[in-house]
Amino acid sequence: MEQPKHNYFKDKERQALSPKKLLLLIGIPATIGILVMGANELFSYFEATKTSSISSVTTQPTPTVNNIISNAPKGVNFYNEVIKPYTEDLRKKLSEGKFEELEKIAESLRANKETFTGGSWKLEEFYDAISYLNDEINDEFWEINIKTLETWVKERPESITAKVALGNLLVQYAWKARGTGYASEVSEENFKLFYERLEKAEIVLNEAKKLPAKCPVWYEVMLSVAHSTGWEKERYNRLFEEAIKVEPYYSQFYISKVVYLLPQWYGEKGDLEKFAEQTYQRFPGKEGAMLYQEIGDQINHYYPQNLFKVTTISWAKIKEGYLAREQTYGANSRVLNRFCQFAVFANDKETAKELFQRIGDKWDTGIWKTYKDFQQAKTMVSK
């Protein structure tokens, strides 16, 4: 396996999260930890953006947030209510060794490109269910899960599903050894484990690529290997282009590249915005708008106080993407709440008001830190 060009021990400014771990942190599993704007940031932003015409309008007294939160509705959580039951059932099947049943599920998900309401691919959650573990779990349990997937591979050597799942778990296991701190804080022994496990993952993935069946998640995991081992941009981009030829609208490819292009990794200032715009132009119509929205959504997690103030990402295009997403896939609580939050960030009060009205009491706990934050934003846009 080709070693990275940079020296991890000298690169003291690079604090690392694995590509997959970053995506989980900022993606669907909101309970792991989504970076969102809090009440104080919202206050500061709106105070700074008020116009004289708005501030001069006399408004009726409104209930204070503290009074409102005393009777706060419980809220909803799309991940806990929809994704979690789905993944728990798949994990149970894996623990019971029901490989044939899992094969059929994966084949159906790939063939039919099944999604949840809102447009997220069920295939992505399928693989997270069977090949992702929390770092808090000890190595013994990781090894048990690796052996389970190795058994699946041995019993079904022609299975693309089993090999991709094993490769994915090995990448995550590598990052468990590497940790998420600065490179200078990682021991030589842990770096050795990191690269050994990545090499094993790459071997499994290269074997999987020889199979007649193709899976978009293979490319997602291989992009993670490319990121983790420091592929040069030209080589990384070749893999990315190959991936989108297989499945141009699989959003995880684009999300992976956002992480790769972050300034703290391999990108430079302006690369993220350029990538978003190129994607929007490459796929005219609703598909390009939805991909732009996904890219913008991920960029936002690195600028949680307001990406519109520190990047040139277009609110108009993100809004277009959210509208296209609802028209195409419907809207779940997470999509509506995130759309609303973006409208608040963009100071698009009319859109935010409309979305708050649609949301009602169904504020998503995976998007807003607390009900107070949700209510604070709602109060601000009403002024």
Secondary structure, DSSP 8 states (H G I E B T S, - for coil): ----SS-TTT-TT-B---HHHHHHHHSS-HHHH-----HHHHHHHHHHH--HHHHTS-------HHHHHTT----B-HIIIIIHHHHHHHHHHHHTT-HHHHHHHHHHHHHHT-B-TTS-BHHHHHHHHHH---TTS-HHHHHHHHHHHHHHHHH-TT-HHHHHHHHHHHHHHHHHHH-SSBGGGS-HHHHHHHHHHHHHHHHHHHHHHTSSS--HHHHHHHHHHHHHTT--HHHHHHHHHHHHHH-TT-HHHHHHHHHHTSTTTT--TTHHHHHHHHHHHHSTTHHHHHHHHHHHHHHHTTSTT-HHHHS---HHHHHHHHHHHHHHH---HHHHHHHHHHHHHTT-HHHHHHHHHHHTT--BTTTSSSHHHHHHHHHHHT-
